[in-house]
Amino acid sequence: MPVSLPSVALPLASFLPWLDLGGIAVFAASGAIAAARQRLDFVAACFFALITAVGGGTLRDLLIDAPVFWMHDATAVLICGGVALAVWLVPLRLWPERALDLFDALGLAAYAVYGAGKALHYGITPISAAAAGVITACVGGIIRDITAGTPSILMRHELYVTAAVLAASLYIALQAAGLSTQWSIGLAVATGFALRVAAIRWGLSLQPHKGR
């Protein structure tokens, strides 16, 4: 989305758009790595980078009645292309085994916070804004996995959506408590990322349904 919005207070305009660009970059990297692991060509890597980076944000903007951000500003598309090129030029053997998961975890936390902040700016109530943050964070990765023909990340029985809920809700709570925007963003992103990384490392999960 554009780097500034006329009606946003200075702290929001200064920090959240940069968080958006960071989320786009790391999600694009996860999409491009997924394409590289499937031995797809460079155009496919760009496509995977794009759908992963903008999938959740597109749905969020449609739901909160905002202009779809990458339709009005080519920055997101250019970032996706640049990130896909960078990933494409690096041999797969140089990427850590967990690179996709770690990029995805960082994008998840960053985009959950950004999505919640943008929803609040458009007048969405706090609970619904947190839900918008979760949608922003999770949908792109789901689209990436389905397109790649791999089991969705939601089916791994690890804390995933929960990390997005934590990041988005914590940001909203800290803002309501009067904490500065930069501290709210930093703490919320760090907490959501830490929970997701812990889930990857130790297989943390909630109690599954017991069936019959």
Order of alpha helices (4+ residues) and beta strands (2+ residues): alpha-alpha-alpha-alpha-alpha-alpha-alpha-alpha
